[in-house]
């Protein structure tokens, strides 16, 4: 079953759960595990009194990795759940998406 079919089969107006394929979940989990390691690394750098600029560089890389995860999630959300809700006549989803994008852009 492809991602589009999976969402079409499961997304409803009141359904607040995501329905990612196993491939997408694995990708996101791998990325988040890497980010978790980066966070532990940053903590270690601070504990070792590493030069501030080096720590900031690692923080920047971690933020970029988190942004990549958010982009993947947003893309799937737009292509599947949002598109499906619009097809069903629920245009209120657009306000929700705009708020979500505003939250992402604040960072």
Number of C-alpha atoms within 10 A of each C-alpha: 7 8 17 17 10 14 23 15 10 12 18 14 12 6 10 9 10 14 21 19 15 10 10 15 12 12 14 18 13 12 16 15 12 14 19 13 13 18 15 11 15 20 12 13 16 13 9 9 9 12 10 11 9 13 18 12 12 17 16 12 14 19 15 13 17 14 15 14 17 14 13 13 15 17 11 20 18 15 13 21 24 23 20 19 19 13 10 11 11 13 13 11 17 15 10 12 15 11 12 12 12 11 10 13 9 6 7
